[in-house]
Amino acid sequence: MSNAPQEFLDNFAKRIEENQEILKEDPKNRDAQFEVAFGYQQIGEYRKAIKEYEKVLKIATNDYATLNNLADIYEKVGEPKKAIPYITQLFNQNTEMIEPARDTVRILLKAGQLEAAKHAIKTYENYNREANLLDDNKMNLISELNRSILKYENRQ
């Protein structure tokens, strides 16, 4: 459970309840389902949030926010291996984006998946190079990610 102020917790509990009512009428309502999951995440009910986010994925298979939040929760609760399917799906759908690349490498390294992390960096670089999207920000990210790899290897 969260250490947040009671007013914050009460607000999210109310939002969860309201969206559960919407779901009774419309069980395929992606937004209401997401709000229930997000509410549980915000109040620190991570297992409930995971269950609810899984329902969102049944409605919207490739939902960016849901994939990102599931990866975030599993990383937060110390289960990075369970985060891998979500963050890699997100990365594979958004190979040009900086944040999914950064998150993917970080989670893969936390899960001890060194070769997969190296592959993700190479995939990111190759995709952006082929699409003529490499700019200074992306080159800096590639350097940052490669430094993360070296740091990880030096700890091993």
C-alpha positions in Angstrom: 0.0 0.0 0.0 1.1 3.5 -0.7 2.4 6.0 1.9 0.6 8.8 0.0 -1.7 11.2 1.8 -5.2 9.8 2.6 -6.8 12.4 0.3 -4.7 11.1 -2.6 -5.6 7.5 -1.8 -9.3 8.3 -1.4 -9.4 10.1 -4.7 -8.0 7.1 -6.6 -10.2 4.7 -4.7 -13.2 6.8 -5.9 -11.9 6.8 -9.5 -11.5 3.0 -9.4 -15.0 2.6 -8.1 -16.4 5.0 -10.8 -14.6 3.2 -13.6 -15.7 -0.2 -12.3 -19.2 0.9 -12.7 -18.5 1.9 -16.3 -17.1 -1.5 -16.9 -20.2 -3.2 -15.6 -22.1 -1.5 -18.5 -19.3 -1.7 -21.0 -16.7 -4.4 -20.2 -14.6 -3.6 -23.3 -14.1 0.1 -22.4 -10.4 0.5 -22.7 -10.2 3.8 -20.9 -12.3 2.7 -17.9 -10.2 -0.5 -17.6 -7.0 1.5 -17.8 -8.2 3.9 -15.2 -8.9 1.0 -12.8 -5.5 -0.4 -13.4 -3.8 2.9 -13.1 -5.7 3.7 -9.9 -4.5 0.5 -8.3 -1.0 1.3 -9.4 -1.1 4.8 -7.9 -2.3 3.5 -4.5 0.4 0.8 -4.4 -1.8 -2.2 -5.0 0.6 -3.6 -7.6 -0.8 -7.1 -7.9 -4.3 -5.8 -8.5 -2.9 -3.3 -11.0 -1.2 -6.1 -12.9 -4.4 -8.1 -13.1 -6.3 -5.0 -14.4 -3.6 -4.0 -16.9 -3.7 -7.6 -18.3 -7.4 -7.0 -19.0 -6.5 -3.8 -20.9 -4.2 -5.8 -23.1 -7.1 -8.1 -23.9 -9.0 -5.1 -25.2 -6.0 -3.2 -26.7 -3.1 -5.6 -27.4 -0.5 -3.1 -28.1 -1.5 -0.3 -25.7 1.7 1.8 -25.1 0.8 3.1 -21.7 -0.3 -0.4 -20.4 2.9 -2.1 -21.7 5.0 0.6 -20.1 3.2 0.5 -16.8 3.3 -3.3 -16.5 7.1 -3.2 -17.2 7.4 -0.4 -14.6 5.5 -2.3 -11.9 7.4 -5.5 -12.4 10.7 -3.5 -12.2 9.5 -1.7 -9.1 8.5 -4.9 -7.3 11.9 -6.4 -8.1 10.8 -8.8 -10.8 12.6 -7.5 -13.9 12.4 -10.8 -15.7 8.6 -10.5 -15.7 8.9 -7.0 -17.1 10.8 -8.2 -20.2 7.9 -9.3 -22.4 6.2 -6.0 -21.9 9.1 -3.7 -22.3 10.4 -5.6 -25.4 7.0 -5.5 -27.0 6.9 -1.8 -26.4 10.4 -1.4 -27.7 9.7 -3.4 -30.8 6.7 -1.3 -31.6 8.5 2.0 -31.0 12.1 1.3 -32.1 12.7 4.9 -33.0 11.8 6.3 -29.5 14.4 7.1 -26.8 12.5 6.1 -23.7 11.5 2.6 -24.6 15.1 1.9 -25.7 16.5 3.3 -22.4 14.0 1.3 -20.4 14.5 -1.9 -22.3 18.2 -1.9 -21.8 17.9 -1.0 -18.1 15.4 -3.8 -17.4 17.3 -6.4 -19.5 20.4 -5.6 -17.5 18.6 -5.8 -14.2 17.3 -9.2 -15.3 20.8 -10.3 -16.2 20.1 -10.5 -19.9 23.4 -8.9 -21.2 23.3 -10.2 -24.7 19.6 -9.2 -25.1 20.5 -5.7 -23.9 23.4 -5.5 -26.4 21.0 -6.6 -29.2 18.5 -4.0 -28.2 21.1 -1.2 -28.5 22.1 -2.5 -31.9 18.5 -2.8 -33.0 17.8 0.8 -31.9 20.9 2.1 -33.6 20.4 0.2 -36.9 16.7 1.1 -37.1 17.3 4.8 -36.6 20.3 4.8 -38.9 18.3 3.1 -41.7 15.4 5.5 -41.2 17.7 8.5 -41.2 16.5 9.4 -37.7 19.9 9.4 -35.9 20.4 12.8 -34.3 22.6 14.0 -31.5 20.0 12.9 -28.8 19.9 9.4 -30.2 23.6 9.2 -30.6 24.0 10.3 -27.0 21.6 7.7 -25.9 23.5 5.0 -27.7 26.7 6.1 -26.0 24.9 6.2 -22.6 23.5 2.7 -23.2 26.9 1.3 -24.2 28.4 2.8 -21.0 25.7 1.0 -19.1 26.7 -2.2 -20.7 30.4 -1.7 -19.9 29.5 -0.8 -16.3 27.4 -4.0 -16.0 30.2 -6.1 -17.5 32.8 -4.6 -15.1 30.6 -5.7 -12.2 30.4 -9.3 -13.4 
